[in-house]
């Protein structure tokens, strides 16, 4: 198998190569199958590879004889050892022989095998009559004997035959290759060659990266030399790079900082204005010529040996990312010609880390698309990676190379030999890919901050489409007496600030706690005959499921379908070679013909054993929000009869059950992990479920040519329900963008979860396929024609007919293109009711979005349900009757249902300017001037089809607050609020909004338009303390240059407004929503001073990345913490104005009294 092709396939995904897809008709609604915020952009990343050319690179690479790795000879080597000459003591791999064979090298260079430790008797090695040699197919434990026996490690006989036949090797180094081919520069050049080759596309393929090459100049004070400019890595540029690599010399000093400084100036090519150092603190501005000069201020540029008279600017667009990879075999020498701007940037004796941090913090092209940079919070900086090679003194976390990578935004790797260097370069490219595309979601395990409060974060890495789920503890607030002041003894970390809810180090990553493949508790669904849950083992699968996996014979040990089933369970024995391994590495499998599946495993660089723990089994977590389950109290003790009387005992009994976190992943499973902070099972996978609906996509997971697809991408809803004369905790989830299916699991006792706890699954394959819901009176009412991609989240509630139901929106892309609400029995999966809005057609395709059930009178039974659709309708469903036949759309007639509100940008042409509603709405109580009714809050916009990344001439989207007082509402009934200013304060980009007066009851609500190009509200809002809190998503719009296409990144605004009026919060000392200054308190200092001298409360704050609904945790006193996701899936938080009251309970519906 060609390793370069494996690496190439990975990098095609990682750098955003477009993939061929079969397109449906123009009117069809089809979710994209990769995350949109990764995007496909022409802004290929810039990578400058700097290869050490110092004199020390002539030294040999030595590996200690204590290695335990069988180290094979080159594939081109062959040797036939006569059986009579074979040394005894060898064993078949992978066993390690116990017998030590001592070798000795005489002063003449003759190799001898010692029969005794004293070597009093010797035998010449080689092919002579009395010579000795090794069995090619066996392992031997061999060590040199040079006066005292050395510990030896296993080596293949073929390698030993090759090594001792060369006649040119180093005494005392068994794993060293011939000195003529094993010096450091040879190995480094080969690794660089392999890297360039692996990144070069095949003939006709698309380039995915831009690359350049540099080395040291070699002169005393002249830093670096540019061997090749950064250009698209096509075949022509690849050939030129390979030619330059082959001619890299090995002489002179190691001016690392000087060379990195020169590279920095090269990246600034084209910038005519000043650059800003220390941009976040004490800003200093200077020209690039001054910043990157010599120590005395004399101008210096990287020596240009490219053959070009002038150098083209390597940075082409504001969104482009740039990286430097430093490969060095030693610490800096003769490395002092650094400008005063850089040499003390971080203090310390060496300058490399100073330069690296400066390059990471500075914008090297501030005038390039400056307006777009300001709008999108981006900059053209350089991230530095460092690889220490061969010199063991570099292998520590305090070396200047390690520090440079740390402060330079990258990572440090140490490589002792050729294999490790190749692996380090691979790891570097993988990490670069993660900085180009990754994301995540968060959930809190509690509404209040206490000793057990934590944040759970799920995310993905687009480099290999793996996922992770981590638990982060939250620190206890320092304000122990709740007076809002930092009192004596409360400053636990001596920072002078009032802290609370600080994010701690991850306690675990669930991806590292998945059991062995043959001991996992994985379940699936058998829809045939009497539908039921089954364990995911070959013997139990249906004929259709076996066909989908390619299984012919469950009993066969050579059936690739059986291998595939085990692969999905986590078996790695039939995977292709890991890209980080070379053709000479030993594979932990029987024969090469069995290595047929896509590689996922990470292997130890020395032993080639699977790394443990190794987070490679868990698939990518993209759109599925984690759901935390403990002993939640939904207040059902207020219900009548046995339901109410037994509920408190049920909640009490749940106090000791296993805490769980559930999340969907695109490995085809809903996973349930132990959510404990500590203990042997903390973070461990307890159960997993594979929906029957995703089997058609499971086979692709094992394909070496895998292209990402969603499988189990929906978010779960977990709540209590009463059936079978007992209380249960139910989980209802969906396949999301991965299919058209919904399923229900009984997770009351996760520790004893079994097949019987898989209760039901519904998909679009369920019949009959009625053409219209109104003419279909059968039990399943047209799922085949009306169930679409199930992106909307479900709800679990008590209905007025006495049933416990899952409230399910039909989603998007159904056959009939309608918006339909399903009410499904939560125990059986049988359809109780289906309410058709009759909105949608083949020319105007529609679908219903996430619903919110509402209990208006505090009896814990749902009275109405609100949900939006793709045509901008906000529907109200009346389910207040005990007669299911009376459940209906609340407004209009049975023949012509009407929405509560139609969202559009132009009321005079509303039908052509509809604003899609895809996020779950929120509801709240009415206020002064409103005698009755409900406030309904929702934003508009969508973000799941590939075309949603095109923000050219994008429609303006809006956030609404609508008063439902028993009649439909028009836009003319609403008060407009606006964003009036965008300012910068304390390093934040902030929005100021209007505070226009509301006039209830004559007005029926408010709206505020979202001003940025492509901005939309696609996440559920929150209500806290009379405020409406919501985030907006802003895909980076097309730039003035072509390289920054839509969707290559995204940013967000966190908005907080008065819920009843939509105006900004009060312009008073306590009115600001957030701790802008970061002093630990929310006070007058957090108001924003306008040019006219007035101070106002901000209404929006820019977040670092595309954030969804934030997690909010209260300290139970005066302040809350809002947690969201930053760029590259990091966690970020900001102190929030506290709620007047906060409940630790959970809701599956919204209670308004």
LINTA-V927335 format. One record per backbone hydrogen bond with DSSP energy under -1.0 kcal/mol. CO is the residue of the C=O (numbers start at 1). NH is the residue of the N-H. If there is no record, write none. Layout:
co->CO nh->NH
co->CO nh->NH
This chain:
co->2 nh->6
co->3 nh->7
co->4 nh->8
co->5 nh->9
co->6 nh->10
co->7 nh->11
co->8 nh->12
co->9 nh->13
co->10 nh->14
co->11 nh->15
co->12 nh->17
co->13 nh->16
co->25 nh->28
co->35 nh->38
co->42 nh->44
co->45 nh->210
co->46 nh->323
co->47 nh->212
co->48 nh->325
co->49 nh->214
co->50 nh->327
co->53 nh->251
co->54 nh->57
co->55 nh->58
co->56 nh->59
co->57 nh->185
co->59 nh->184
co->64 nh->67
co->74 nh->77
co->82 nh->85
co->85 nh->133
co->91 nh->139
co->92 nh->95
co->101 nh->143
co->102 nh->114
co->103 nh->145
co->104 nh->112
co->106 nh->109
co->110 nh->106
co->111 nh->125
co->112 nh->104
co->116 nh->119
co->121 nh->115
co->123 nh->113
co->128 nh->131
co->132 nh->126
co->133 nh->87
co->135 nh->138
co->136 nh->158
co->138 nh->157
co->139 nh->91
co->140 nh->155
co->141 nh->101
co->143 nh->103
co->144 nh->150
co->153 nh->142
co->155 nh->140
co->156 nh->160
co->157 nh->161
co->158 nh->162
co->159 nh->163
co->160 nh->164
co->163 nh->166
co->170 nh->173
co->178 nh->181
co->182 nh->61
co->183 nh->187
co->184 nh->188
co->185 nh->189
co->186 nh->190
co->187 nh->191
co->188 nh->192
co->189 nh->193
co->190 nh->194
co->191 nh->195
co->192 nh->196
co->193 nh->197
co->194 nh->198
co->195 nh->199
co->196 nh->200
co->202 nh->205
co->209 nh->233
co->210 nh->47
co->211 nh->231
co->212 nh->49
co->213 nh->227
co->213 nh->228
co->214 nh->51
co->215 nh->225
co->223 nh->217
co->224 nh->303
co->225 nh->215
co->226 nh->305
co->228 nh->213
co->231 nh->211
co->232 nh->234
co->234 nh->238
co->235 nh->239
co->236 nh->240
co->237 nh->241
co->238 nh->242
co->239 nh->243
co->240 nh->244
co->241 nh->245
co->242 nh->246
co->245 nh->248
co->252 nh->55
co->254 nh->256
co->254 nh->333
co->255 nh->259
co->256 nh->260
co->257 nh->261
co->258 nh->262
co->259 nh->263
co->260 nh->264
co->261 nh->265
co->262 nh->266
co->263 nh->267
co->264 nh->268
co->266 nh->269
co->268 nh->271
co->275 nh->286
co->277 nh->284
co->278 nh->281
co->281 nh->283
co->284 nh->277
co->286 nh->275
co->287 nh->291
co->288 nh->292
co->290 nh->293
co->294 nh->297
co->298 nh->294
co->303 nh->226
co->317 nh->320
co->321 nh->46
co->322 nh->383
co->323 nh->48
co->324 nh->385
co->325 nh->50
co->326 nh->387
co->327 nh->52
co->328 nh->389
co->336 nh->338
co->339 nh->343
co->342 nh->345
co->351 nh->355
co->352 nh->356
co->353 nh->357
co->354 nh->358
co->355 nh->359
co->356 nh->360
co->357 nh->361
co->358 nh->362
co->359 nh->382
co->365 nh->368
co->369 nh->373
co->370 nh->374
co->371 nh->375
co->372 nh->376
co->373 nh->377
co->373 nh->378
co->379 nh->381
co->380 nh->364
co->383 nh->324
co->385 nh->326
co->386 nh->413
co->387 nh->328
co->388 nh->415
co->389 nh->391
co->391 nh->394
co->392 nh->395
co->394 nh->396
co->399 nh->403
co->400 nh->404
co->401 nh->405
co->402 nh->406
co->403 nh->407
co->404 nh->408
co->405 nh->410
co->406 nh->409
co->408 nh->384
co->411 nh->386
co->413 nh->388
co->415 nh->390
co->417 nh->421
co->418 nh->422
co->419 nh->423
co->420 nh->424
co->421 nh->425
co->422 nh->426
co->423 nh->427
co->424 nh->428
co->425 nh->429
co->426 nh->430
co->427 nh->431
co->428 nh->432
co->429 nh->433
co->430 nh->434
co->431 nh->435
co->433 nh->436
co->433 nh->437
co->437 nh->462
co->439 nh->460
co->441 nh->458
co->443 nh->456
co->447 nh->1114
co->450 nh->453
co->453 nh->474
co->454 nh->445
co->455 nh->472
co->456 nh->443
co->457 nh->470
co->458 nh->441
co->459 nh->468
co->461 nh->465
co->466 nh->461
co->468 nh->459
co->469 nh->510
co->470 nh->457
co->471 nh->507
co->472 nh->455
co->473 nh->504
co->475 nh->501
co->478 nh->480
co->485 nh->487
co->487 nh->490
co->490 nh->492
co->491 nh->494
co->497 nh->499
co->499 nh->478
co->502 nh->475
co->508 nh->471
co->509 nh->512
co->510 nh->513
co->513 nh->685
co->516 nh->519
co->520 nh->522
co->521 nh->688
co->522 nh->536
co->523 nh->690
co->524 nh->534
co->526 nh->532
co->532 nh->526
co->534 nh->524
co->535 nh->537
co->537 nh->540
co->538 nh->541
co->542 nh->546
co->543 nh->547
co->544 nh->548
co->545 nh->549
co->546 nh->551
co->553 nh->556
co->559 nh->563
co->560 nh->564
co->561 nh->565
co->562 nh->566
co->563 nh->567
co->564 nh->568
co->565 nh->569
co->566 nh->571
co->572 nh->575
co->574 nh->596
co->574 nh->597
co->578 nh->581
co->582 nh->585
co->587 nh->589
co->591 nh->594
co->592 nh->595
co->594 nh->596
co->597 nh->576
co->602 nh->611
co->604 nh->608
co->609 nh->604
co->614 nh->616
co->618 nh->467
co->620 nh->666
co->627 nh->662
co->629 nh->660
co->635 nh->638
co->636 nh->639
co->641 nh->645
co->642 nh->646
co->646 nh->650
co->647 nh->651
co->648 nh->652
co->649 nh->653
co->650 nh->654
co->652 nh->655
co->654 nh->657
co->659 nh->675
co->660 nh->629
co->661 nh->673
co->662 nh->627
co->663 nh->671
co->665 nh->668
co->669 nh->665
co->670 nh->689
co->671 nh->663
co->672 nh->686
co->672 nh->687
co->673 nh->661
co->674 nh->683
co->679 nh->682
co->681 nh->684
co->684 nh->674
co->687 nh->672
co->688 nh->523
co->689 nh->670
co->691 nh->694
co->692 nh->695
co->694 nh->697
co->698 nh->701
co->699 nh->702
co->700 nh->703
co->702 nh->598
co->703 nh->706
co->717 nh->732
co->719 nh->730
co->721 nh->728
co->726 nh->723
co->728 nh->721
co->729 nh->747
co->730 nh->719
co->731 nh->745
co->732 nh->717
co->733 nh->743
co->734 nh->714
co->735 nh->713
co->735 nh->738
co->736 nh->739
co->739 nh->790
co->740 nh->764
co->741 nh->735
co->742 nh->762
co->743 nh->733
co->744 nh->759
co->744 nh->760
co->745 nh->731
co->749 nh->752
co->750 nh->753
co->754 nh->757
co->755 nh->758
co->757 nh->746
co->760 nh->744
co->762 nh->742
co->763 nh->766
co->768 nh->770
co->773 nh->776
co->782 nh->786
co->783 nh->787
co->785 nh->816
co->789 nh->791
co->789 nh->812
co->795 nh->807
co->797 nh->805
co->798 nh->862
co->799 nh->802
co->803 nh->799
co->804 nh->826
co->805 nh->797
co->806 nh->824
co->807 nh->795
co->808 nh->822
co->810 nh->788
co->812 nh->789
co->817 nh->846
co->819 nh->837
co->820 nh->810
co->821 nh->835
co->822 nh->808
co->823 nh->832
co->823 nh->833
co->824 nh->806
co->825 nh->829
co->830 nh->825
co->833 nh->823
co->835 nh->821
co->844 nh->841
co->847 nh->870
co->848 nh->811
co->852 nh->866
co->853 nh->1150
co->854 nh->863
co->854 nh->864
co->855 nh->1152
co->863 nh->879
co->864 nh->854
co->865 nh->877
co->866 nh->852
co->867 nh->875
co->868 nh->849
co->869 nh->872
co->869 nh->917
co->872 nh->903
co->873 nh->869
co->874 nh->900
co->874 nh->901
co->875 nh->867
co->876 nh->890
co->877 nh->865
co->878 nh->888
co->883 nh->886
co->884 nh->887
co->888 nh->878
co->891 nh->898
co->896 nh->893
co->900 nh->969
co->901 nh->874
co->903 nh->915
co->906 nh->909
co->909 nh->912
co->910 nh->913
co->913 nh->905
co->916 nh->941
co->922 nh->937
co->924 nh->935
co->927 nh->930
co->934 nh->964
co->935 nh->924
co->936 nh->962
co->937 nh->922
co->938 nh->960
co->940 nh->1017
co->944 nh->32
co->945 nh->948
co->946 nh->949
co->947 nh->950
co->951 nh->954
co->957 nh->1010
co->958 nh->940
co->959 nh->1008
co->960 nh->938
co->961 nh->1006
co->962 nh->936
co->964 nh->934
co->970 nh->973
co->971 nh->974
co->973 nh->1004
co->975 nh->1007
co->978 nh->994
co->981 nh->992
co->983 nh->990
co->985 nh->988
co->988 nh->985
co->989 nh->1102
co->990 nh->983
co->991 nh->1099
co->991 nh->1100
co->992 nh->980
co->992 nh->981
co->994 nh->1064
co->999 nh->1003
co->1004 nh->963
co->1005 nh->975
co->1006 nh->961
co->1007 nh->977
co->1008 nh->959
co->1012 nh->1015
co->1016 nh->1033
co->1022 nh->1029
co->1024 nh->1027
co->1026 nh->1059
co->1027 nh->1024
co->1028 nh->1057
co->1029 nh->1022
co->1030 nh->1055
co->1032 nh->1053
co->1033 nh->1016
co->1034 nh->1051
co->1036 nh->1047
co->1043 nh->1045
co->1044 nh->1039
co->1045 nh->1048
co->1049 nh->1036
co->1051 nh->1034
co->1052 nh->1103
co->1053 nh->1032
co->1054 nh->1101
co->1055 nh->1030
co->1057 nh->1028
co->1058 nh->1062
co->1063 nh->1058
co->1066 nh->1068
co->1068 nh->1071
co->1073 nh->1137
co->1074 nh->1076
co->1083 nh->1086
co->1084 nh->1087
co->1088 nh->1096
co->1090 nh->1093
co->1094 nh->1090
co->1096 nh->1088
co->1099 nh->1056
co->1100 nh->991
co->1101 nh->1054
co->1103 nh->1052
co->1103 nh->1105
co->1104 nh->1127
co->1105 nh->1107
co->1111 nh->1123
co->1113 nh->1121
co->1114 nh->449
co->1118 nh->1138
co->1119 nh->1115
co->1120 nh->1136
co->1121 nh->1113
co->1122 nh->1134
co->1123 nh->1111
co->1124 nh->1132
co->1126 nh->1129
co->1127 nh->1130
co->1130 nh->1126
co->1132 nh->1124
co->1134 nh->1122
co->1135 nh->1075
co->1136 nh->1120
co->1150 nh->855
